[in-house]
């Protein structure tokens, strides 16, 4: 059943992605501001089908730690699920994402229209400066900046080395860093076709202090992002008959 449910979900996921890109492209040409509502509708649709088809539920703790205004959210990243979640939680979100995504036909133009912060991961110091400039504009626009400080999707329960860009953003924007944990990779693996039933847990921790130096900020962020990793459930994966 897991295989069949996963197949059906992937058909819905990729099919809906294709169908939403076409009208969104037309909307972008008429009114770029209209792209974001379409993106939110699509993510809600996908997550609803994730629950309906794959029987994956979402448990969120600490939602009251998210402000309505500007914020700097540093989230763990274990699967594509993590990019689908934030449009439903942050009222004016924007991702820090790799510049290569802008080269995807049609989709890249939509990312630009929604004001995402695109960076060249091989750009060195120039990347940090560009990211900071874009982030400062996002703060002026009252947006919540979501960054995955590990830089890529990590295996379940494994915290990869954190990139220093999050400290640079915190320093220049003056925003507190909000650490977020997720165990999404246990049910939706980073390179897995299968979507296993169960509960994806998301823990939004209280903001870290704005008076921390770079070294202390990164230390506390690392501690927060691994705070519940050792307490993950040890139950075996559901069987294929689930």
Helices and strands as residue ranges (DSSP letters): H 2-30, H 34-54, E 56-61, G 63-65, E 71-75, H 81-89, E 93-98, G 99-103, H 107-113, E 117-119, H 125-140, E 144-147, H 165-173, E 177-182, G 184-186, E 198-207, H 214-225, G 229-231
